Amino acid sequence: MVFLGTSLTEGLGLLDPAVEAWPARVSELADSAGLAIDVVNAGLSGETSAGALRRVDWVLQTAPDVLVLETGANDGLRALPTDALEANVSAIVARIRSTHPEVELVLVPMEAPPNLGSEYSTRFHEVFPHVAMEWKVALTPFILGGVAGVPELIQPDGEHPTAAGHRIMAENAWPVLDSIFRIAAERRASRAP
């Protein structure tokens, strides 16, 4: 399982991202559920959806069974056009579907900062469900739900979650990821000799 994402996935500011970042916490949840998964954290600080599109072919070289795409946070922070965000996310999904159709894909929606106005925020919010519906891919809830805006769960930079925040992020995504992991495990088992 590969997590392609931003600093939120990378675990920027954590003491040990390999253990504390939300992909590692998802691995713990999977282990507790009796699901054996190998997690590759391909988070990259500062990356926009355009950067994720440029990197997706490189990430796919790992031949994942599941790819979790967390992108858009930096697009929102930079107030980049929402049409470009949607085009990039859709292009990433299209690339994965055309080159690795067996990969189970999960989109992780982001939200725009509230200071950008309601029109921008509404359009930004619509991007991820629209792409998920168009391409028929799984969509997690907003993983920063219950984390964003909670001072004790955010690092002093005011943007990145603490280790406790990352644990909540994993728990927010887990119900969707659990079902996707089980689908991927059944598919892998059916291909085994």
Backbone torsions as a table, in degrees:
resi	resn	phi	psi	omega
1	MET	NA	127.9	-179.5
2	VAL	-112.7	133.5	173.7
3	PHE	-105.4	107.5	177.0
4	LEU	-97.0	116.1	-174.6
5	GLY	-162.1	-164.6	-176.1
6	THR	-100.7	-160.2	176.9
7	SER	-61.7	-24.3	177.2
8	LEU	-64.1	-36.7	177.6
9	THR	-82.2	-40.4	-179.9
10	GLU	-58.8	-34.9	-177.9
11	GLY	90.8	35.6	-178.6
12	LEU	-52.8	130.7	175.9
13	GLY	87.5	-7.9	178.1
14	LEU	-79.7	152.0	178.4
15	LEU	-64.2	-41.5	-179.5
16	ASP	-140.8	84.4	-178.0
17	PRO	-57.0	-29.9	-179.6
18	ALA	-63.7	-19.7	179.9
19	VAL	-113.5	-32.4	-170.6
20	GLU	-99.9	-23.2	-177.7
21	ALA	-67.8	155.3	-172.1
22	TRP	-59.1	-32.5	175.0
23	PRO	-61.4	-38.5	177.1
24	ALA	-66.3	-37.2	177.6
25	ARG	-66.9	-35.0	175.1
26	VAL	-63.6	-41.0	177.8
27	SER	-59.4	-40.3	177.0
28	GLU	-63.5	-43.0	179.0
29	LEU	-63.4	-40.2	178.3
30	ALA	-64.2	-42.2	178.8
31	ASP	-61.3	-43.2	178.3
32	SER	-63.1	-27.9	179.8
33	ALA	-89.7	3.6	179.2
34	GLY	79.6	20.0	178.4
35	LEU	-105.8	121.0	179.3
36	ALA	-89.1	113.3	177.3
37	ILE	-131.0	148.9	171.6
38	ASP	-105.8	126.0	-177.4
39	VAL	-104.4	132.3	171.6
40	VAL	-113.9	119.2	179.3
41	ASN	-93.3	106.7	178.9
42	ALA	-108.6	41.9	175.9
43	GLY	-78.5	144.8	-178.8
44	LEU	-140.5	118.4	-177.9
45	SER	-59.4	137.1	174.3
46	GLY	82.3	-2.8	-174.1
47	GLU	-74.8	136.3	173.7
48	THR	-94.6	177.2	177.2
49	SER	-63.3	-30.9	176.7
50	ALA	-65.2	-39.0	177.4
51	GLY	-66.9	-39.5	177.8
52	ALA	-62.7	-39.3	177.5
53	LEU	-62.5	-41.2	178.5
54	ARG	-66.5	-29.0	-175.7
55	ARG	-92.4	-13.7	-169.4
56	VAL	-60.5	-38.5	-179.8
57	ASP	-63.7	-38.9	178.5
58	TRP	-64.4	-43.1	-179.3
59	VAL	-65.1	-35.6	-178.8
60	LEU	-69.4	-13.1	177.0
61	GLN	-62.4	-19.6	178.3
62	THR	-77.0	-5.7	179.7
63	ALA	52.2	60.0	-178.1
64	PRO	-73.7	155.2	169.2
65	ASP	-82.7	-31.9	-179.2
66	VAL	-134.3	136.8	172.9
67	LEU	-123.3	123.2	178.5
68	VAL	-103.4	118.7	-176.3
69	LEU	-105.2	111.6	175.3
70	GLU	-114.5	105.5	179.5
71	THR	-147.7	166.2	176.6
72	GLY	109.8	-22.6	-178.3
73	ALA	-58.5	-43.2	-179.4
74	ASN	-74.8	-26.6	171.9
75	ASP	-60.8	-45.8	-179.9
76	GLY	-65.5	-43.1	179.9
77	LEU	-61.9	-29.8	180.0
78	ARG	-96.3	3.1	-179.1
79	ALA	54.1	39.5	177.5
80	LEU	-70.8	154.4	-176.5
81	PRO	-58.8	135.6	-179.2
82	THR	-68.5	-28.4	177.1
83	ASP	-64.1	-38.0	177.9
84	ALA	-68.2	-39.8	177.0
85	LEU	-58.9	-49.1	-178.9
86	GLU	-63.3	-41.5	179.0
87	ALA	-62.4	-41.2	-179.6
88	ASN	-67.3	-46.1	-179.6
89	VAL	-63.3	-42.8	178.3
90	SER	-63.5	-39.8	179.2
91	ALA	-66.3	-35.9	176.6
92	ILE	-63.3	-47.2	179.3
93	VAL	-61.8	-44.2	180.0
94	ALA	-60.8	-41.4	179.8
95	ARG	-63.4	-45.1	179.5
96	ILE	-63.5	-45.6	-178.8
97	ARG	-63.2	-36.2	-176.9
98	SER	-79.7	-32.4	-176.3
99	THR	-100.6	-25.9	-178.5
100	HIS	-140.0	66.5	-174.2
101	PRO	-63.8	-16.2	-179.9
102	GLU	-81.6	-10.3	-178.2
103	VAL	-74.8	128.5	171.9
104	GLU	-78.3	129.0	-174.3
105	LEU	-115.6	136.7	179.0
106	VAL	-128.4	127.1	175.0
107	LEU	-95.2	138.7	177.4
108	VAL	-112.6	107.0	-176.1
109	PRO	-72.7	148.0	173.9
110	MET	-115.4	167.3	176.3
111	GLU	-123.5	150.3	178.0
112	ALA	-80.0	150.3	175.0
113	PRO	-59.7	141.0	-175.7
114	PRO	-64.6	-20.9	-177.9
115	ASN	-72.5	-3.2	-179.0
116	LEU	-90.9	0.9	176.4
117	GLY	95.0	156.4	-173.8
118	SER	-69.5	-35.6	-179.3
119	GLU	-63.4	-48.1	179.0
120	TYR	-64.1	-45.5	-178.0
121	SER	-61.5	-41.8	179.5
122	THR	-63.9	-47.7	-179.7
123	ARG	-63.3	-41.6	178.4
124	PHE	-59.6	-46.6	-179.5
125	HIS	-58.5	-34.2	-177.0
126	GLU	-74.8	-20.8	-173.3
127	VAL	-57.7	-52.6	-171.3
128	PHE	-68.5	-46.9	176.0
129	PRO	-61.8	-34.4	179.9
130	HIS	-65.3	-46.7	179.1
131	VAL	-64.8	-42.2	179.7
132	ALA	-60.6	-42.1	-179.8
133	MET	-69.9	-43.2	-178.8
134	GLU	-60.2	-42.6	-175.4
135	TRP	-100.0	-1.4	-179.9
136	LYS	55.7	56.1	176.6
137	VAL	-118.7	157.9	-179.4
138	ALA	-69.2	149.2	-179.0
139	LEU	-134.0	124.1	176.5
140	THR	-80.1	166.3	166.9
141	PRO	-67.3	171.6	174.6
142	PHE	-63.2	113.4	-172.0
143	ILE	-70.5	-18.2	178.4
144	LEU	-89.5	7.1	175.0
145	GLY	-60.1	128.7	-177.7
146	GLY	80.4	0.5	-180.0
147	VAL	-117.5	-54.4	-179.3
148	ALA	-58.6	131.9	178.6
149	GLY	83.1	0.7	178.1
150	VAL	-102.1	104.3	-170.5
151	PRO	-51.7	-40.8	-176.8
152	GLU	-73.4	-9.1	179.2
153	LEU	-106.7	1.8	-179.0
154	ILE	-119.2	138.6	179.2
155	GLN	-67.3	166.5	-178.5
156	PRO	-57.8	-19.3	177.6
157	ASP	-70.8	-9.1	177.4
158	GLY	78.6	2.3	-175.9
159	GLU	-125.0	-39.8	-170.5
160	HIS	-99.3	136.7	-178.7
161	PRO	-67.7	152.9	172.2
162	THR	-77.6	178.0	176.5
163	ALA	-58.9	-40.1	178.0
164	ALA	-65.0	-36.7	176.6
165	GLY	-64.7	-40.2	178.2
166	HIS	-64.0	-34.7	177.6
167	ARG	-62.9	-42.2	178.5
168	ILE	-66.7	-39.6	178.1
169	MET	-57.2	-46.0	179.3
170	ALA	-62.1	-43.3	179.5
171	GLU	-64.4	-35.4	177.6
172	ASN	-63.6	-39.8	-177.1
173	ALA	-83.4	-21.7	-169.3
174	TRP	-54.9	-46.6	-177.2
175	PRO	-55.1	-41.1	178.3
176	VAL	-72.0	-45.7	-178.0
177	LEU	-64.3	-36.9	178.6
178	ASP	-56.1	-49.1	-178.4
179	SER	-67.5	-36.2	178.8
180	ILE	-68.1	-40.4	178.3
181	PHE	-60.6	-40.4	-178.8
182	ARG	-66.7	-39.6	175.7
183	ILE	-61.9	-45.8	-179.7
184	ALA	-64.0	-38.7	179.6
185	ALA	-65.6	-40.8	177.9
186	GLU	-64.7	-40.8	179.2
187	ARG	-63.9	-43.4	179.6
188	ARG	-63.9	-42.3	179.7
189	ALA	-62.8	-36.9	-179.2
190	SER	-69.9	-22.9	178.7
191	ARG	-88.1	-14.1	-177.2
192	ALA	-66.9	144.0	-179.6
193	PRO	-69.2	NA	NA
